[in-house]
Amino acid sequence: MVHTVTTAPMSLAEDSDMRMRRYLITMGIRTACFLLAVVTEGWLRWTFVAGAAILPYIAVVLANAVGPRWGAQISGADRFTESGPGLSAPPTHIHAVGPISHSH
């Protein structure tokens, strides 16, 4: 399989930067939720408190979500084919040639 520039996965550095950006954006939204919980009242305050409590979990899940790598897909060579080379069934019986002698 030949990968073109458009089908190649992003580099590890780009993937790490993207995950860090997602984490920082999510934690920025959490900080805004804390500030808005202080200045609002009623049900809106509790909505912001809930957001501030739930967002750290979401931020960590998003930060740990790693993109696919080259080896993540099964290629045609990895699939089991019964007639492929080296995939024959083991012998069903073994013939003994003769008695084994142990000489010392």
PELIN-V563067 format. One record per residue. N is the residue number from 1. SS is DSSP state (hx for helix, st for strand, lp for the rest). PHI is phi in whole degrees, -180 to 180 (none if undefined). PSI is psi as a letter, one per 40 degrees, with the letter a starting at -180 (NA if undefined). Layout:
BEGIN
N|SS|PHI|PSI ; N|SS|PHI|PSI
END
This chain:
BEGIN
1|lp|none|h ; 2|lp|-100|h ; 3|lp|-95|h ; 4|lp|-94|i ; 5|lp|-61|d ; 6|lp|-78|d ; 7|lp|-102|e ; 8|lp|-73|h ; 9|lp|-69|i ; 10|lp|-70|i ; 11|lp|-70|i ; 12|hx|-61|d ; 13|hx|-65|d ; 14|hx|-65|d ; 15|hx|-63|d ; 16|hx|-64|d ; 17|hx|-62|d ; 18|hx|-64|d ; 19|hx|-67|d ; 20|hx|-66|d ; 21|hx|-62|d ; 22|hx|-61|d ; 23|hx|-63|d ; 24|hx|-65|d ; 25|hx|-64|d ; 26|hx|-64|d ; 27|hx|-71|d ; 28|hx|-66|d ; 29|hx|-64|d ; 30|hx|-63|d ; 31|hx|-62|d ; 32|hx|-62|d ; 33|hx|-62|d ; 34|hx|-61|d ; 35|hx|-64|d ; 36|hx|-69|d ; 37|hx|-67|d ; 38|hx|-76|d ; 39|hx|-97|e ; 40|lp|-107|i ; 41|lp|-133|i ; 42|lp|76|a ; 43|hx|-65|d ; 44|hx|-65|d ; 45|hx|-60|d ; 46|hx|-71|d ; 47|hx|-65|d ; 48|hx|-68|d ; 49|hx|-64|d ; 50|hx|-63|d ; 51|hx|-61|d ; 52|hx|-67|d ; 53|hx|-82|d ; 54|hx|-88|d ; 55|hx|-61|d ; 56|hx|-61|d ; 57|hx|-62|d ; 58|hx|-63|d ; 59|hx|-62|d ; 60|hx|-69|d ; 61|hx|-62|d ; 62|hx|-67|d ; 63|hx|-70|d ; 64|hx|-92|e ; 65|lp|-79|h ; 66|lp|-89|h ; 67|lp|-72|i ; 68|lp|-68|i ; 69|lp|-113|i ; 70|hx|-56|d ; 71|hx|-83|e ; 72|hx|-78|e ; 73|lp|-103|i ; 74|lp|-86|h ; 75|lp|-92|i ; 76|hx|-61|d ; 77|hx|-72|d ; 78|hx|-85|e ; 79|lp|-75|i ; 80|lp|-78|h ; 81|lp|-128|h ; 82|lp|-67|d ; 83|lp|-94|e ; 84|lp|-70|i ; 85|lp|-66|h ; 86|lp|79|e ; 87|lp|-114|f ; 88|lp|-83|i ; 89|lp|-72|i ; 90|lp|-67|i ; 91|lp|-62|i ; 92|lp|-83|d ; 93|lp|-147|i ; 94|lp|-117|h ; 95|lp|-92|h ; 96|lp|-86|h ; 97|lp|-81|d ; 98|lp|179|a ; 99|lp|-69|i ; 100|lp|-94|h ; 101|lp|-110|h ; 102|lp|-110|h ; 103|lp|-109|h ; 104|lp|-110|NA
END
